Amino acid sequence: MQQTERFLDCPPRNIRPFWFFSTDRGSSAACQGGVIGYDRAVHMPDPLSLPQRPTACLWPGRLAVIGRFCWVLCLGILLSNHALCQEASSQALPAYAAHLRPYLEAYCFDCHGAEKQKAEVNFEALPLDTEVFKDRNLWEKVRLLTLDKEMPPAKSRQPEMEERSAFLALLEEEMDRLDCSQMANPGRVTVRRLNRSEYDRTIRDLMGVTFTPAADFPLDEVGYGFDNIGDVLSLSPLLLEKYLSAAESVVTNAILAELPEWPPLTRYQAEALATTEEDIIRAEGPVMGFYREGSASGVLSAPQAGDYAIRIRAYGQQAGPDPARLEVRVGEQQSQVIDVRAHQDAPQVDSLTLSLPAGEHRFQLAYLNNYNVQDHPVAELNGDRNLFVDYLELEGPLGQPRPPLPTTHTRIIPDTPEAGQELEHAKGVLKAFASRAWRRPVKDQELDRLTTLVQSILKEGSAYESAIQVAAQAVLSSPFFLYRWELDPILTEGEGTRPLNSYELASRLSYFIWSSMPDERLFELAKADKLKESEVLAAEVRRMLMDERAEALTENFAGQWLQFRDFESVTPDPNLFPQFTDTLRAAMKRETELFFTTIMREDRPLTDFLEADFTFLNGPLAAHYGIEGLEGEGFERVSLDASSRRGGILTQGSVLTLTSNPTRTSPVLRGKWILEQILGSPPPPPPPNVPELESEQEGALRGSLRERMEQHRLKPECATCHEKMDPIGFAFEHFNAVGQWREMDGSFTIDASGVLPDGTQFDGAGELVRQLKTRDTFVRCVIEKMLTFALGRGLEYYDKCTIDDIHQALRDNNLAFQTLVESIVLSESFQQRQLQGESL
């Protein structure tokens, strides 16, 4: 075989990696970044006998010698950073094209290329100038799968150990190319509307109402595992209608439309009174007519003890020498007689004052002196005297100060304006209210529009309080309330980021920890521009974490991270697990909530989430776990010794149940959940048309669940993912589908042993947890989860710098929980934002 052997000057085209040579495409081989090639195609005696991309070490004869020589030479070049063609190649192609793409082309394009995109990954479509560090999530998965020898799959052609090592070294180098000392990119957060939880909590803290107006809002979309991500919080027409309706409902429940009279005045219409002599005492239109002696009765209600004024409006059909006499009797002791001299055209109102205890009191109105004479010699004395009563009023208690108005009202309208001062008073009221609702000082032109609205309502004759209601409803319907605005000025040349102002920072902080608006303390610090001081900000983080409102971090962050927030939807088969009741379900969820809150409040290490010497139990849950000594529905903190099978979130009933199927445990679900939520390395989605595992009845004929799972993953398309998920899931197989300990799975002995991808062996949940606890993977996963929640956006490649800084701070402080929150808040990613050039 004739061939010319010489080194070339690394032309930019027709390049092959140093461990491959073209055999059938007629391309000129070349040297490129450690690539050694030839100036013409290499012709082999029997090319069909070789792999499509054969390695040089497989070639026979002289070429094999050359290939081995090239391999040793180029490996040395890579390790010593003195590539024969380094300078020329670095100018010709970027590192990805020169070093990484050839490996991917050789081993990955078949499954992740133009023709097939497993896990929706197409390496072939990546441009030659790809910068690896800008898609860290993708390349971290590539690194881990390559390191664990999961890729290429076992049945595919495998790279030599040196090839794999060289690829990993180069990949890690490219992933770490990001220079944090030169990097200042806090990212861009899409303007976010309040999600359902944030809306309810903000309304509660702003207005003081106790109901949840967002209960019937459409469900919020979820992105990156959380429902506070700006990119997915859209606004539909239906939700807009709900916002408008909720604003009206909140305002009418919180603010009185008009102030009640004081002292209270209650009117009792006489025609509604009771009488047993309807033939002689009966209603006559709007009045009660007394045509003979007799009485009508009713019940007065005194809200509190004190003096009360009773007023009666009456007139008479006069006849005889005397006026009609009306006796007013309250209870058994107090009575007074009134001479009713008035006629129908001018009724009289008489008043009397009585001292009444609080409560209900029966009263009677009695006609005392009926007169009916038609044959008197004195004509003026002839006639029929009758009595007519229009109403009775009760006013009081007299002389008592007005009781406090509802706090929901006074927090908006603290006092009553003087006559003629309504607009000036409204301006002050709305300035304070809108500034709190919009989480920033209201602008003069905004305040003028609100005041004009009040003025127009007052001109219609409505009460002052009713006008404030309308303006408050407008405030709550404004985008400045419904969205968390971080407005940017017009972008000037050279600017890319800016620090948040104090009010924006206060809002980010409060919605991170409380899922609600800032409190008065934060507003005061924002007004004084103190929140930009690190010491002040750190102190506020600690204060807020100890506040009862920090339970929002348990519900919204932990509830979504650990996925127990919607635990009510988990439904184990009641026929197989009749002990799983709603009471037990609530207890399981409460255990996890109390556990997370305790780690947060006591500033415990993050690793306590995995392994802790305590938990919280009540009687039903302790009985379910087989722990004796607890009774009743109340929860107690329970210490766990070293022999306990419990300890940490992975052995709590909530997690074990939600990661099971309704009828049995699921090592796949449990393994996948731990990979995603605990280790931050979710497996790729399963390929299409993969059949389900056999049913329990059929599978029992072929072996234990573990044996059936092993049969399932014999399929090549299943093996890669299951080899990573299943061992982790089987470690918890001693816990059944509702979290109870068991020694047997039916008639089969449980095997909870396994091997991690790096070769670490374990036997059971306890050993696995202790392995996970010693690694940084879990801590970095928690950092990434909480940083995503705090920022309200997915993490980008440049966030690696922030994650590294937070990780170091945690390592310096015993992995303390509050250090995590504090470090996030003090980071540039939290305190700054990319400028967008918006103006509003």
ABEGO torsion letter per residue (X at the ends): XBBBBBBBAGBABGBBBAABBBAAAGBBBBBBGGBBBBABBBBBABAAABBABBBAAABBEAAAAAAAAAAAAAAAAAAAGBBAAAAAAAAABBAAAAAAAAAAAAAAAAABBAABBBGGBBAAABBAABBAAABAAAAAAAAAAAAAGAOBBAABBBBBAAAAAAAAAAAAAAAAABBAAABBBAEBBBBBBBBAAAAAAAAAAAAGBABBAAAABBBBBBBGGBAABAAABBBBAAAAAAAAAAAAAAAAAABBABBBBOBBBBBBBAAABBBABAAABBBBEABBBBABBEBBBBBBBBABBEBBBBBBBBBBBBBEABBBBBBBBBEAABBBBBBBABBAABBBBBBBBBBBBBEBBBBBBBBABBBBBAABABAAABEBBBBBBABBBBBOBBGBBBBBBBAAAAAABABBBBBGAAAAAAAAAAAAAAAAAAGBBBBAAAAAAAAAAAAAAAAAGBBAAAAAAAAAAAAAABAAAABBBBBBBBBBBGBABBBBBAAAAAAAAAAAAAGBBBBAAAAAAAAAGAAABAAAAAAAAAAAAABAAAAAAAAAAAAAAAGAAAAAABBBBAAABAABBAAAAAAAAAAAAAAAAAAAAAGBBAAAAABBABBBBBAAAAAAAGBBGBBEABBBBBBBBAABABEEAAABAAAAAAABBAABBBAAAAAAAAAAAAAGBBBBBBBBGBBBBBBAAAAAAAEBAAAAAAAAAABAAAAAAAAAAAAAAAAAAABBAAGBBBABBEABBBBABBBBAAGBBBBEAAAAAAAAAABAAAAAAAAAAAAAAAAGBBBBAAAAAAAAAAAAAAAAAGGBAAAAAAAAAABAAAABBBBAGBBX
